[in-house]
Amino acid sequence: MKLAYELNPPKIARDGRYDRRSLGHDMDVLLRRASQLKRAEGIHLTDSVLGVPRISSITAASYVRRVAGEAKLSCSVRTSDRNAITLCQAAADAVMTGVDSLLILLGDAPTDGRDSGLKPSAAVTMLKDLGFGTRIKLNLSFPDKVANKESPAIQNKLAAKPHAFVTQSISSLSDLGEIVDLARPHGIKVVACVMVPADKNFQSAKMIGLDWSGYEKEPADFVKKAGKMAGSVLLTSPNSFQAGLELLKKVS
C-alpha cells in the first residue's frame, strides 16, 4: 500500500490583511509538520480549500521539498479560478519544481464568486494534448461513491484517462470497490482518501456529509483494507495534525 498525507498550505491573509510575519510563521509550521511525515511515501498539498486564498500548492511544494526527504510530492490544482493560461503555468511550474503528480479538481467556489467555467476533465485532456502527461502524472478527483456510472460527469472522467482517480473522503469499502471496478478496466489507478476520525475533524466531516461511524472505532484497519483494495491511500486530517500523525504511525 502506498500511503500519502495531506497538508494545507497557510492562508495568505489573516483578519483580512496580508502580514508577512504571520505568513512566515505559518510556513514554518507547515515545514515542521512535513518534516514529521517520514513514514509517508507521499505528501499532498491542497489548493485554497473552501475557496479561501492560500499559498499556492506548487509554491508550498517547493518549500516542502527541502524537508520531505524521498517523499513524492503531489499538488491539488483548482479549475474554478483558473483559465487555460494559468492552468498551463501551474503545470509547467509543477514540472520544474519536481512535483510527481497534480490532482485536477473543480474546487469550492472562489470567495469572489467568479468561476472560470473550466471543468477538470477538460483540463486534464488539454494538459495531456499539450504533452504534460509525459512529464507529470495527471489525476482527477472522484466522488466517494458511484451513483450512476453512465452519467455524463463519470463518462467524461473516464474519457479523460487520467493517471488516477483520487476519491473524496470515503466511508464505505463497498463503495470504494465499485470505484476500483469502474476504473481498472480503463487503466486508471485509484487513490482512496480517508479522513481521520478525530473530534477536531468532526465539523469538516459534517460539512462534506461524511459519516465515519463505520470506521471510527478501527480506523487503522479501515485504512489498511482500503489500501489493499485501491493500492494507494491519502490520509487527511484538516484540523488535527496530531491525530493524523498517530494514525499514520499505526498503518505505516
N, C-alpha and C positions, 0 to 999 in steps of 0.2 A: 504494500500500500504506500502510495506517495502521499505525503502529508504537508500541507501548507497552512500558513497562519495569516489572517487578515489584519492589517493595521490601517488606521485612518490618519492621513496627514493633518496637521493642525489647521484650524480656521485662520483665515487671513486677518480678519478684523475681530476685535474684542470690544464689546459695548459700542458697536457701531463705528469704530475707528481703527485704522491700522496703527499698530505700535510695534516697532522693530524689536524692542527689548522683549516684549511678551512673546512675540513670534519666535525669537531666538530661543527662549526658554522652552517653548512647546516643541521646537525641533529637537532640542536636547533630550526631551522626554521620549520623543519618537525613536531617536537613535539608541537611547538606553534600552528601550523595550526591544528593538530589533536585535541588539547585541545579546539578549537573553534567549533568543529563539534558536539556539544551536541544535535543538532536537528536530526542528522543522527542516524539510528539504527545500521548502519554498516560502517566500514572503510575498503577500499580495497587498498592494497599495490601492486604496479606493480613490474615487474621483468625486469630490464635492457632494457627499451624501446629503440627501434631503434638499438638494439644490442650493446649499449654503456654500459660498466660495471658500475653498481651502487651497493650500499649496498644491500645485499640480502633482498628480500621482507620479509622473515621469521625473519631475524635478526632485520629488521626495525619494524616488528610487536611486537617483544619482548620489544622494547623501547616504542612504541606507547601504548602498554597495560597499561603502568604506568599512562597515562593521558587520556585514552579513556573512562573511566567510565564503563558503562554497554554495550557499543557498541561491536557488534560482529566483529571480525577481519577476513578478507579473504586475500589471497595472490595469485598472479599470479606465475606460475612456467613454465618457458620456456623448451621445449623439444629439441630445436635446438642445445643447447650447454650442454645437459646433457645426460648421458648414464643411464643404468638401476641402477647402483650402486648409482650414485649421485642423481638420482630421488628418490630412496628409502630413502636416507639420508635426503633429503629435506622433504619428507612426515613424517618421524619419528620426525624430528626437529619441524615440524609444530604441530604435536600432542602434543609433550612435552611443546611447547610454549603456547598451548591453543588456537590455530587458529581454527576458526569454519569451514572454507572451503578453498579448493585450486582450483584455476582456471588453468587447464592444457591447455596450448596453444603452438603453434609452435613458435611464436615469430619471430621478424625480424632476418635476417641472422647475425650471430656474426661478429664483426668487423674484426676478423682474417680470416673470410671466411670458417671456419671449421664447418660443420653441422653434428650433431651426427647421423641423419637419423631416430631418434626415433619419431614416429608420436603420436600426442596427444591421439587419440582414443585407440591406442595400449597401451599407457602409463596408461590410466585410467583402462583399462582391467587388466593390470599387477598389479596395485596397489590394485584393488578390489580382485584379486586372492590371494594376499598376506595378505588380511584381513584389509587393511587400510580403506575400505569403511564403516566398522562398528565403526570407531573411528573419522572419519573426512569426511565432505561432499566433494565429488569429482565432480567438474564441468568441462564442456568443452566449449571452445569458439565456436561461431557460426556466420556465415555471417549475414549481416544486411538484407538479403532477401533470399528467397528460389528460386534459379534459376531453379534447377532440382531436385526434391525430390527423384528421382530414381538414382541419381549419386552415384558412389561408396563412395565418401567422405561423403555425407549425410547419406547414409546407414550405414557406419562404425560408425558414431557418434551415430546413433540410437541404433546400436547393442551393443555399449559400455555401454549403460544405465547409463549415469552419473546422479547425483542428479539434475543438472540443466544445461541448455544451457545459457551461458552469451553471448549476441549478441555483434557484433561490433556496432559502433555508428549508430543508426537508424535515418532515416529522414522521414519515412512513417509509419503511423499507420496501413495501409492495409497490408504492408509487415510484420509488427510485428504480425498482426493477423494470417497470413499464418504460421509463425513460431510457434505460440502458438497452432494452429490447428494441426500442424505436431507433436509437442512434447507431448501434453497432452495424447493422446491415449496410449503412451508408458510410462506413469507415470513420465515424465520428466518435471520439472518446467522450467520457463523461466525468466531470468533477462534481462530487456531491458536497454541497455546502451545508454545514451543521452549526447551528447556533448553540453556544454553551449555555445550559440551563442554570443560570445564576440569578439571584434576586435582583441584582442591579441591571440585568438584561431584560427583565420582565416587561417593561414598558416598550422596549424595542420589538420584542416578540409580539406584543399586543398590537402594535402599530401595523405590522405586516400580516396579522391574522395567524400567527404561528402558535400551534398548540403542541407544546413539548411534553405533555403529560405521559405520552407513550414511551419516552426515553429518559426522563429526568432522574429516575432512580438509578439507572445504569448507563450513563452517557458514554462511558468508555467502551462498553460492549456494543452500543449502538454505532459508534464511530468505526469500530473495527469491522462490524458487519457491513456497514456502508462502503468501507474501503475495499472489502473483499468483492463486493458486487460491482462497484464502479471502477476500482483501481486507484482512484485519487480522491482525497477529501480536503476541503478547505474549511478550517475552523474559524468561526467568527465569534467574537465576544466584545461587542461595541462599547460596553460600559464597565467592564470588569476585566482588566488585563490579568490580574492575579488568578481569577477563576479560569481564564483561558489557558494560562501557563500551567496550572495544576492539571488540567485535563490533557494538555499536550504531553506532559511528562508521563501520564498514565497510559497513553496509547502509542507513544513512540518507542 
